[in-house]
Amino acid sequence: MQSKFSNNVLDATHAFTLQIKDKEQLKGLPESALSLALSEAQKRQTEGYVFTLEMPSYYPFITYCEDRELRKTMYEAYNTRASEVGPNAREFDNTKIMEEILKLRHQLAKLLGFKSYAHYSLATKMADTPETVLDFLNNLAQKSYSQGQREVHALEEYAKGLGLDKLEPWDISFYSEKLRQEQYAYSEEELRPYFPEDQVVLGMFECAHRLYGISLKERFGVDIWDDAVKCYDVYEDKFGQRIGSIYMDLYAREGKNGGAWMDECLTRRYRFDGALQLPWC
């Protein structure tokens, strides 16, 4: 059921595209976003610019596009994916699947002797009860609410100063970016050239080396599922022993779920001389 849920979200993400033939409608978008949209149109053998709900396409569009109606179109399409509303209403609807997942989770918890699925989930986590989690979240909400209200009010006043009567959800990213640039003269797009993939990955590996005493070296000649995937072996610095390997799949593409995530493929855990050993491969 959970796989079906994820597949529906993925299918709904890929089902929507926004094609723009007139570049004048795309004022405000950085060249990197326009280049990506142009490449997407060429890949689909169509004219103009094609935008999708994949994050590399969606995020710059909702953040920089000056056409408010187009931002609204993209926002509504993104936030109604796999639901009973929106441009692909009911085609990939997850409503019944969510109900079934909740039902099965409740049954699982009961079979294993737990009061609820929340209690079952927390059995291997730091918090002891669902009430502890809710108390933490409510306390956090109470302490951050006032600051959040001030920030929203400041953004509303800023948008009004630029002629906007009412701030809508599809306006938040756009005016937040404008306000940030005005207050701090800072733009993520301007920093992009200074953070190419190879330098960022090397920086991550250096942090891992300093913090955990490990080194990562790329391994070639291994089976990969896409040409953009890279494999690295992980070595423990003290004795130079290989303790694991990781695959890094950094780029969005058709058929791949969005977001940042990680998982284990194969692990071994055993005890030796009273100490817990964790060799990974």
Secondary structure, 3 states (H helix, E strand, C coil): CHHHHHHHHHHHHHHCEEEECCHHHHCCCCHHHHHHHHHHHHHCCCCCEEEECCHHHHHHHHHHCCCHHHHHHHHHHHHCCCCCCCCCCCCCCCHHHHHHHHHHHHHHHHHCCCCCHHHHHHCCCCCCCHHHHHHHHHHHHHHHHHHHHHHHHHHHHHHHHCCCCCCCHHHHHHHHHHHHHHHHCCCHHHHHHHCCHHHHHHHHHHHHHHHHCEEEEEECCCCCCCCCCEEEEEEECCCCCEEEEEEECCCCCCCCCCCCCCCCCCECCEEECCEEECCEC
